[in-house]
Structures are given as C-alpha cells and as structure tokens.
Amino acid sequence: MRLTIEIPDEQASRLGMDHEAMQQLVSRIIQQTPKLAVVEEVVEFLGRGPQPGEIVAFQASEDSQNRVRDLLDKSRSGTLNSDEEHELNAVESLNHLFALVKARAWQHVPSAS
C-alpha cells in the first residue's frame, strides 16, 4: 500500500523543513506508528482543518496523556517491552512534528489588542 501526503512547499518551508526532510519525517512516523489512540486523535483533529488558534490550543485526551505517562514511567524504570518502546518512539516523533506545527500556527493567531 502506498500513501501520499501532499504538503505545499511553502507550508513545509514554514515548518523549517525542506521537501525531503518532511517526507522522511512523515514516512518514519507512519512506519513506526502502531494503531495508537493519540495518533488517531491528532490525525482526526488535523483532518478537520482547524484554525491556527485551535491548533495552538490542542491537547490530547486525558486517556492518551495517561498512556504516555505510563510509557515514560516504564522507560525510566527500564521495564518497556519492545512494542511499548516502538509506541513511545512513535509518540515522541509525533510530538516533535506537532510541536513544529503548533509553533507555526502560533504565528498566525491574531494577537489580542
């Protein structure tokens, strides 16, 4: 199966990434990402075409946040299994990408006068 995501060069440039870097990051996230609730939440949210202010305000559900906390606790204690390690890596990659998206969206939020 092949999935193509088109991101205009101008938008990728605003994210501070060239076409190849964006393509590699998205590909890595997709390959590493098992079916995760937090990923589904982000994809569903972005698929709705949110406004910049909504992007900046977005937070994952409490359940997803609790899962990430559990994974981080297991990582710190050295008790992550292989699947959990892949899950945590995927969440970290998604978090990095979404932080970039939020940073750029912040630039388009009208300031309160």
BAFI-3210 file (N, C-alpha, C; in Angstrom, 3 decimals, decimal comma, padded with zeros to 6 digits):
// residues 113
n [1|2|3|4|5|6|7|8|9|10|11|12|13|14|15|16|17|18|19|20|21|22|23|24|25|26|27|28|29|30|31|32|33|34|35|36|37|38|39|40|41|42|43|44|45|46|47|48|49|50|51|52|53|54|55|56|57|58|59|60|61|62|63|64|65|66|67|68|69|70|71|72|73|74|75|76|77|78|79|80|81|82|83|84|85|86|87|88|89|90|91|92|93|94|95|96|97|98|99|100|101|102|103|104|105|106|107|108|109|110|111|112|113]
n.u [000,847|000,474|000,834|000,191|001,022|000,376|002,060|002,195|005,089|005,621|004,313|005,692|008,172|007,653|007,504|010,089|011,389|012,721|011,420|012,273|013,102|010,693|009,178|010,640|010,333|007,523|007,160|008,715|007,289|004,832|005,631|006,652|004,542|002,275|-001,202|-002,366|-004,083|-003,560|-002,332|-004,410|-006,171|-004,810|-004,586|-007,307|-008,098|-006,438|-007,315|-009,769|-009,256|-008,403|-008,403|-005,657|-005,593|-006,993|-005,270|-003,028|-004,160|-004,732|-004,847|-004,014|-006,300|-007,221|-006,942|-005,037|-002,878|-002,402|-001,581|000,846|002,261|002,428|004,040|006,387|007,070|007,597|009,747|011,667|012,035|013,096|011,527|010,154|008,618|009,330|007,292|006,124|008,269|008,524|006,077|006,393|008,528|007,233|005,283|006,950|008,084|005,781|005,047|007,167|006,811|004,240|004,734|006,237|004,268|002,431|004,026|004,326|001,661|001,055|002,144|000,228|-001,961|-004,257|-003,257|-004,251|-005,583]
n.v [-001,172|002,250|005,489|008,814|012,017|015,275|018,193|021,553|023,219|025,748|025,661|023,564|024,754|026,809|025,303|024,860|022,874|021,117|019,642|016,936|016,355|016,657|014,646|012,370|012,470|012,227|009,728|008,112|008,372|007,213|004,576|003,707|003,879|002,227|001,311|003,781|005,476|008,202|009,050|008,686|010,599|013,022|012,920|012,871|015,365|017,204|016,580|017,794|020,354|022,561|025,901|028,245|029,080|027,008|024,900|025,643|025,503|022,814|019,733|016,420|013,771|012,953|010,217|009,477|011,069|009,911|007,366|007,954|008,950|006,587|005,044|006,586|006,376|003,620|003,547|005,039|003,338|001,180|-000,905|-001,185|-003,010|-004,372|-003,620|-001,491|000,244|000,907|002,176|004,389|005,683|006,387|008,146|010,154|011,085|012,017|013,985|015,769|016,607|017,725|019,775|021,488|022,168|023,473|025,639|027,087|027,616|029,295|031,696|032,666|033,296|035,676|038,533|039,688|042,849]
n.w [000,000|-000,703|000,508|-000,046|000,904|000,379|000,862|000,566|-000,750|000,312|002,778|004,041|004,123|005,916|008,166|008,582|007,217|004,450|001,419|001,222|003,861|005,257|004,036|004,809|007,607|007,952|006,745|008,459|010,847|010,137|009,530|011,978|013,640|015,490|015,665|017,371|019,950|020,525|018,167|016,355|017,384|016,842|014,030|013,303|014,351|012,889|010,358|010,220|009,536|011,275|012,671|013,162|015,937|017,181|016,720|018,226|020,767|021,057|022,827|023,678|024,574|027,987|028,482|026,503|027,313|029,814|028,984|027,705|029,900|031,388|029,666|029,698|032,418|032,544|030,813|032,199|034,346|033,111|032,138|029,766|027,146|023,864|022,002|023,391|023,470|020,758|020,472|022,218|020,924|018,539|019,504|020,481|018,079|016,778|018,597|018,285|015,590|015,805|017,589|015,999|014,119|015,797|016,623|014,251|013,680|015,767|014,948|013,309|014,775|015,640|017,462|020,688|021,029]
ca.u [000,000|001,233|000,101|000,837|000,551|000,913|002,210|002,793|006,461|005,593|003,936|006,821|009,218|007,280|007,804|011,535|011,852|012,599|010,519|012,820|013,076|009,291|008,793|011,289|009,723|006,180|007,341|009,187|006,183|003,856|006,215|006,878|003,354|001,208|-002,518|-002,346|-005,181|-003,091|-002,117|-005,745|-006,704|-004,136|-004,975|-008,712|-008,118|-005,866|-008,148|-010,921|-008,817|-008,568|-007,824|-004,414|-005,844|-007,386|-004,059|-002,222|-004,834|-004,978|-004,188|-004,522|-007,244|-006,647|-006,533|-003,782|-001,839|-002,089|-000,817|002,207|002,893|002,758|005,190|007,561|007,424|008,220|011,044|012,566|012,334|013,722|010,627|009,428|008,849|009,654|006,139|005,975|009,364|008,127|004,974|006,953|009,269|006,255|004,690|007,973|008,178|004,553|005,122|008,097|006,141|003,122|005,310|006,564|003,001|001,902|004,874|003,992|000,273|001,083|002,473|-000,957|-003,034|-004,370|-002,920|-005,284|-005,163]
ca.v [000,000|003,493|006,647|010,055|013,216|016,449|019,393|022,574|023,584|026,942|025,239|022,802|025,733|027,483|024,370|024,786|021,615|021,015|018,573|015,620|016,178|016,453|013,332|011,375|012,506|011,641|008,307|007,457|008,335|006,225|003,241|003,357|004,102|001,243|001,941|004,412|006,415|009,586|009,337|008,833|011,892|014,100|012,820|013,307|016,801|017,929|016,313|018,713|021,672|023,537|027,235|028,319|029,133|025,669|024,079|026,043|025,082|021,372|018,818|015,059|013,402|012,512|008,817|009,448|011,627|008,896|006,301|008,457|008,968|005,190|004,646|007,302|005,753|002,329|003,819|005,451|002,187|000,143|-002,052|-001,150|-004,118|-003,914|-002,903|-000,225|001,109|001,428|003,107|005,612|006,357|006,978|009,295|011,202|011,651|012,778|015,160|016,703|017,165|018,574|020,983|022,370|022,664|024,454|026,837|027,859|028,083|030,411|032,907|033,091|033,585|037,129|038,950|040,490|044,256]
ca.w [000,000|-000,765|000,981|-000,464|001,579|-000,307|001,675|-000,297|-000,403|001,153|004,123|004,571|004,389|007,155|009,252|008,705|006,645|003,003|000,971|001,549|005,312|005,637|003,545|005,659|008,930|007,858|006,461|009,675|011,802|009,681|009,647|013,375|014,435|015,559|015,795|018,683|020,175|020,424|016,748|015,767|017,819|016,112|012,625|013,224|014,605|011,754|009,195|010,232|009,055|012,351|012,568|013,938|017,382|017,619|016,703|019,378|021,996|021,064|023,754|023,572|025,627|029,259|028,314|025,749|028,174|030,820|028,339|027,503|031,225|031,718|028,855|030,204|033,699|032,246|030,200|033,279|035,207|032,303|032,002|028,486|026,218|022,509|021,429|024,102|023,034|019,440|020,710|022,783|019,854|017,619|020,183|020,511|016,728|016,557|019,446|017,638|014,418|016,204|018,193|014,869|013,571|016,752|016,593|013,051|013,814|016,715|014,207|012,552|015,704|015,837|018,830|021,360|021,073]
c.u [000,893|000,319|000,873|000,188|001,198|000,888|002,877|004,186|006,504|005,265|005,072|007,962|008,926|007,539|009,303|012,117|011,741|011,733|011,008|012,763|011,657|008,831|009,389|010,648|008,345|006,277|007,766|008,064|005,180|004,385|006,331|005,591|002,379|-000,120|-002,624|-003,464|-004,725|-002,853|-003,456|-006,367|-006,117|-004,551|-006,414|-008,813|-007,608|-006,692|-009,371|-010,548|-008,980|-007,902|-006,560|-004,617|-006,244|-006,176|-003,210|-002,838|-004,998|-004,175|-004,819|-005,458|-006,511|-006,177|-005,196|-002,628|-001,423|-001,263|000,641|002,944|003,313|003,995|006,469|008,023|008,133|009,609|012,065|012,966|012,969|012,855|009,783|009,690|009,055|008,511|005,948|007,076|009,058|007,015|005,495|007,752|008,334|005,622|005,688|008,122|006,957|004,583|006,041|007,436|005,038|003,604|005,691|005,297|002,424|002,709|004,538|002,573|000,211|001,346|001,270|-002,159|-003,095|-004,066|-004,050|-004,776|-005,723]
c.v [001,235|004,637|007,881|011,212|014,399|017,641|020,425|022,975|024,784|026,573|024,454|023,748|026,479|026,602|024,201|023,512|021,678|019,799|017,201|015,354|015,920|015,057|012,231|011,316|011,853|010,146|007,544|007,324|007,255|004,811|002,796|003,345|002,947|001,987|002,497|005,430|007,862|009,978|009,549|010,172|013,032|014,095|013,307|014,821|017,586|017,733|017,206|020,099|022,758|024,874|027,290|028,335|027,781|024,740|024,381|025,509|023,562|020,654|017,449|014,779|012,956|011,061|008,714|009,998|010,627|007,764|006,727|008,512|007,559|004,723|005,310|006,717|004,422|002,522|004,181|004,267|001,032|-001,082|-002,029|-002,429|-003,532|-003,125|-001,543|000,755|001,718|002,457|004,442|006,383|007,048|008,222|010,452|011,870|012,515|014,063|016,219|017,391|018,126|019,848|021,987|022,980|023,734|025,756|027,706|028,406|029,298|031,739|033,468|033,360|035,096|037,496|039,797|041,916|044,956]
c.w [000,000|-000,344|000,568|000,280|000,883|000,641|000,784|000,194|000,540|002,602|004,780|004,942|005,688|008,365|009,441|008,133|005,132|002,679|001,415|003,056|005,802|005,237|004,430|007,040|008,916|007,620|007,709|010,701|011,410|009,867|011,093|014,193|014,378|015,707|017,216|018,799|019,991|018,967|016,057|016,141|017,010|014,645|012,430|013,383|013,403|010,484|009,107|009,721|010,099|012,036|013,438|015,452|017,954|017,677|017,936|020,673|022,117|022,144|023,569|024,748|026,891|029,173|027,584|026,580|029,248|030,221|028,148|028,845|031,640|030,953|029,356|031,545|033,469|031,635|031,273|034,156|034,445|032,082|030,723|027,704|024,823|021,876|022,079|023,718|021,664|019,593|021,244|021,739|018,876|018,226|020,237|019,145|016,422|017,370|018,832|016,442|014,837|016,898|017,105|014,275|014,499|016,722|015,386|013,126|014,730|015,999|013,461|013,459|015,879|017,282|019,387|021,472|022,260]
res [m|r|l|t|i|e|i|p|d|e|q|a|s|r|l|g|m|d|h|e|a|m|q|q|l|v|s|r|i|i|q|q|t|p|k|l|a|v|v|e|e|v|v|e|f|l|g|r|g|p|q|p|g|e|i|v|a|f|q|a|s|e|d|s|q|n|r|v|r|d|l|l|d|k|s|r|s|g|t|l|n|s|d|e|e|h|e|l|n|a|v|e|s|l|n|h|l|f|a|l|v|k|a|r|a|w|q|h|v|p|s|a|s]
***
